[in-house]
Amino acid sequence: MSDGCRLYLISPPKLSAANFLGPLKEALAGGDVASFQLRLKDVTDDEIRRATDTLRPVVQAAGCAFILNDRPDLAAELGCDGVHVGQEDASYAEARAALPNGIVGVTCHDSRHLAMEAGEAGADYVAFGAFFPTRTKEPKTQADIDLLRWWGEVMVVPSVAIGGITIANARQLVEAGADFIAVSAGVWEHPDGPQAAVREFNALLA
C-alpha cells in the first residue's frame, strides 16, 4: 500500500454552481480532499468564470486546491491554485507560463512516453486512465494498473489515477501506488450522498 494516497475530486461535467454548492460542501465535510477540479464541458468562458467565483472560495477555505480543467488563461485570471491540461488542450509550456507558481497536471492516458515527457518538463502530477468504464466522459484509452507500479518505481512525480473509480474498485489502484485517485460520479452519485462517499474513500485510503 502506498503511504498517503489522497482523494482528488472532479466536478460533474454539467452543473449549476448555485445548486452544486450544497453537494460540494457536503463532500468537503466528509474528510480529506487534496484537490477539486472544475471540469465543465461545452460552456462559455463567462459560465466558467461564474462557476469558479462561486465554488473556488468554498474549496480553498476547506484547505483544498482548486484546479481548473483545460484553461490556463482563466485559471490565472480567476485565482485558481492550478490547471489540468489534456493532450488536446493547452500545452504544458503554455500552462506553466500562465501559472508559474501554480499546480500544472497533465493527462497522459495510458502512455509511458507522454508521462515521461510531462514529468521531465516539470509537471506537478501526471494523470493515467481510464482504469475502469466511465460515463462521465468517453475515455480515449484503457490504462493498465501496472502502469501505476511502473511509474512509482521510475519517477517521483505524483500520479493521479482516473476513470470510473468507485469505493468498490479503488483499493487496487491505491495498492498499485497511485498518489491520488480522481473521483467524480463515485462521489456525486453515491447512494448515501457526497459526504458519506468522501468518508468511505478516506477510510479506504487510511
C-alpha positions as CSV (number, residue, x, y, z in Angstrom):
1,M,0.0,0.0,0.0
2,S,1.4,3.4,-0.9
3,D,1.6,5.8,2.0
4,G,-0.5,8.9,1.6
5,C,-2.8,8.3,-1.4
6,R,-5.3,11.2,-1.3
7,L,-8.6,12.0,-2.9
8,Y,-8.9,14.3,-6.0
9,L,-12.5,15.3,-6.6
10,I,-13.7,16.2,-10.1
11,S,-16.9,18.1,-10.7
12,P,-19.8,16.7,-12.7
13,P,-19.4,17.7,-16.4
14,K,-22.6,19.8,-16.2
15,L,-23.7,21.8,-13.1
16,S,-25.4,24.9,-11.8
17,A,-22.9,26.4,-9.4
18,A,-25.6,27.7,-7.1
19,N,-27.2,24.2,-6.9
20,F,-23.9,22.4,-6.7
21,L,-22.6,24.4,-3.6
22,G,-24.6,22.1,-1.2
23,P,-23.2,18.8,-2.5
24,L,-19.7,20.3,-2.7
25,K,-19.8,21.5,0.9
26,E,-21.1,18.1,1.9
27,A,-18.2,16.3,0.1
28,L,-15.6,18.6,1.7
29,A,-17.1,18.0,5.1
30,G,-16.6,14.2,4.6
31,G,-12.9,14.3,5.2
32,D,-9.6,14.9,3.5
33,V,-9.8,16.1,-0.1
34,A,-6.5,17.1,-1.7
35,S,-7.9,18.9,-4.7
36,F,-11.1,19.7,-6.6
37,Q,-11.1,20.1,-10.4
38,L,-13.8,22.1,-12.1
39,R,-14.3,20.4,-15.4
40,L,-17.2,21.9,-17.4
41,K,-17.8,20.9,-21.0
42,D,-19.5,22.9,-23.7
43,V,-19.9,26.1,-21.7
44,T,-18.9,29.7,-22.3
45,D,-16.0,31.5,-20.6
46,D,-18.4,33.5,-18.6
47,E,-20.1,30.4,-17.3
48,I,-16.7,29.1,-16.2
49,R,-15.9,32.4,-14.6
50,R,-19.2,32.5,-12.6
51,A,-18.9,28.8,-11.5
52,T,-15.3,29.4,-10.4
53,D,-16.1,32.6,-8.5
54,T,-18.9,30.7,-6.7
55,L,-17.1,27.5,-5.9
56,R,-13.4,28.4,-5.5
57,P,-13.7,30.3,-2.2
58,V,-15.5,27.3,-0.6
59,V,-12.9,24.8,-1.9
60,Q,-9.9,26.9,-0.8
61,A,-11.5,27.6,2.6
62,A,-11.5,23.9,3.2
63,G,-7.7,23.7,2.5
64,C,-8.3,22.1,-0.8
65,A,-6.6,23.1,-4.1
66,F,-8.9,24.5,-6.8
67,I,-7.9,23.2,-10.2
68,L,-9.5,24.4,-13.4
69,N,-9.6,22.0,-16.4
70,D,-8.2,22.9,-19.8
71,R,-7.9,26.7,-19.4
72,P,-4.6,28.1,-18.0
73,D,-5.6,31.6,-19.0
74,L,-8.8,31.5,-17.0
75,A,-7.1,29.7,-14.1
76,A,-4.6,32.5,-13.8
77,E,-7.3,35.2,-14.2
78,L,-9.6,33.7,-11.6
79,G,-7.1,32.9,-8.8
80,C,-7.2,29.1,-9.2
81,D,-4.5,27.0,-7.5
82,G,-3.7,25.2,-10.7
83,V,-4.8,23.9,-14.1
84,H,-5.2,20.4,-15.6
85,V,-4.4,20.1,-19.3
86,G,-5.2,17.2,-21.6
87,Q,-3.2,16.2,-24.7
88,E,-5.6,18.2,-26.9
89,D,-5.7,21.3,-24.7
90,A,-3.1,23.9,-24.0
91,S,0.5,22.6,-23.9
92,Y,2.4,22.1,-20.6
93,A,4.6,25.0,-21.6
94,E,1.6,27.3,-22.1
95,A,0.1,26.2,-18.8
96,R,3.3,26.8,-16.9
97,A,3.8,30.2,-18.4
98,A,0.3,31.2,-17.3
99,L,0.7,29.7,-13.8
100,P,4.4,29.9,-13.0
101,N,3.8,29.1,-9.3
102,G,0.6,27.1,-9.7
103,I,-0.1,23.4,-10.0
104,V,0.0,22.0,-13.5
105,G,-1.2,18.5,-14.1
106,V,-1.2,16.7,-17.4
107,T,-3.4,13.9,-18.8
108,C,-1.1,11.1,-20.1
109,H,-3.8,8.4,-20.9
110,D,-2.1,5.1,-20.9
111,S,1.2,6.4,-22.3
112,R,4.6,5.9,-20.6
113,H,6.1,8.2,-23.2
114,L,3.7,11.1,-22.6
115,A,4.1,10.7,-18.8
116,M,7.9,10.8,-19.0
117,E,7.8,13.9,-21.2
118,A,5.4,15.6,-18.8
119,G,7.4,14.6,-15.7
120,E,10.7,15.7,-17.2
121,A,9.1,19.0,-18.3
122,G,8.2,19.8,-14.7
123,A,4.5,18.7,-14.4
124,D,3.3,18.6,-10.8
125,Y,1.4,15.4,-11.5
126,V,0.6,13.1,-14.3
127,A,-2.9,11.5,-14.8
128,F,-3.3,8.0,-16.1
129,G,-6.6,6.4,-17.2
130,A,-9.2,5.5,-17.7
131,F,-8.8,2.5,-15.4
132,F,-12.5,1.5,-15.4
133,P,-15.5,2.2,-17.6
134,T,-16.9,5.7,-17.0
135,R,-19.9,7.6,-18.1
136,T,-18.5,11.0,-17.1
137,K,-16.5,11.3,-20.4
138,E,-15.7,9.0,-23.3
139,P,-12.3,7.5,-22.4
140,K,-9.7,7.6,-25.1
141,T,-7.7,4.8,-23.6
142,Q,-7.9,1.9,-21.2
143,A,-5.0,2.0,-18.8
144,D,-3.4,-1.0,-17.1
145,I,-2.9,-0.9,-13.4
146,D,0.7,-2.0,-13.8
147,L,1.3,1.5,-15.3
148,L,1.0,2.9,-11.7
149,R,3.5,0.4,-10.3
150,W,6.0,1.2,-13.1
151,W,5.6,5.0,-12.7
152,G,6.1,4.8,-8.9
153,E,9.4,2.8,-9.4
154,V,10.9,5.2,-12.0
155,M,9.6,8.7,-11.2
156,V,9.0,10.8,-8.1
157,V,6.3,13.0,-9.8
158,P,3.0,12.1,-8.3
159,S,0.5,10.0,-10.3
160,V,-3.3,10.5,-10.4
161,A,-5.5,7.5,-11.3
162,I,-8.7,8.5,-13.1
163,G,-11.7,6.9,-14.8
164,G,-14.7,5.1,-13.3
165,I,-13.3,4.9,-9.8
166,T,-15.7,3.9,-7.0
167,I,-15.4,2.7,-3.5
168,A,-15.7,-0.9,-4.9
169,N,-12.7,-0.7,-7.2
170,A,-10.3,1.9,-5.8
171,R,-8.3,-0.3,-3.5
172,Q,-6.3,-2.0,-6.3
173,L,-5.2,1.5,-7.6
174,V,-4.1,2.5,-4.1
175,E,-2.1,-0.7,-3.7
176,A,-0.5,-0.2,-7.1
177,G,0.9,3.1,-5.9
178,A,-1.4,5.9,-7.1
179,D,-0.7,9.1,-5.2
180,F,-4.2,10.4,-5.9
181,I,-7.4,8.8,-7.0
182,A,-9.6,11.1,-9.1
183,V,-13.3,10.6,-8.5
184,S,-16.4,12.2,-10.0
185,A,-19.6,10.1,-10.2
186,G,-18.2,7.8,-7.5
187,V,-18.8,10.7,-5.1
188,W,-21.6,12.7,-6.6
189,E,-23.8,9.7,-7.4
190,H,-23.0,7.8,-4.2
191,P,-26.3,6.4,-2.8
192,D,-25.6,7.8,0.7
193,G,-24.6,11.2,-0.6
194,P,-21.2,13.0,-1.2
195,Q,-20.3,13.3,2.5
196,A,-20.6,9.6,3.1
197,A,-18.7,8.9,-0.1
198,V,-15.7,11.0,0.9
199,R,-15.8,9.5,4.4
200,E,-15.7,6.0,2.8
201,F,-12.9,6.9,0.4
202,N,-10.8,8.4,3.3
203,A,-11.4,5.2,5.3
204,L,-10.1,3.2,2.3
205,L,-7.1,5.4,1.9
206,A,-6.1,5.5,5.6
